[in-house]
Amino acid sequence: MQANKGRDTTPEMRVRRLAHARGFRYRVDARPLTDVNRRADLVFRKVKLAVFIDGYFWHGCPIHHTRAKSNAGFWSEKVAANRTRDLDANERLDTAGWLLIRAWEHESLESVVDRIELTIHDRGVVNI
């Protein structure tokens, strides 16, 4: 389990590179709400936007998630706890006036960054 990255995963890095190439600037692996221990992969503080790139296994993708063969009970509980924590983060951010984007690692880079761009422009911000 130590070999699994908590940040800078391949899908995150690809989204970050494309967003940066489009001129967006953001915080990486940061807490949108400083008093809550929930970290987003990209945080745009100026527009109050948090972006999460969720992995198949860790967040239980409904399309691609596979069940662990060894220690299945432990991993099932772990994924369920992750999903519960994700819902809690969603609610807390929404209550605090933040927008959030949750993307699965299999989504196209272009569509994820398009969603980011649209959300930023919908908030009325031109330069970020």
Number of C-alpha atoms within 10 A of each C-alpha: 4 5 5 7 9 9 14 13 14 11 18 21 14 15 21 21 14 15 21 13 10 12 10 17 16 18 14 17 17 18 18 25 18 9 7 11 10 18 19 23 25 24 22 22 17 12 18 17 22 26 24 19 23 19 18 16 15 16 20 20 17 9 9 12 14 11 14 12 8 8 9 11 11 11 16 15 11 15 18 15 14 15 16 13 14 17 12 13 20 18 13 15 20 12 10 11 12 18 18 19 16 15 19 18 19 14 11 13 19 13 12 21 21 14 15 20 17 12 17 21 14 11 14 10 12 9 10 13
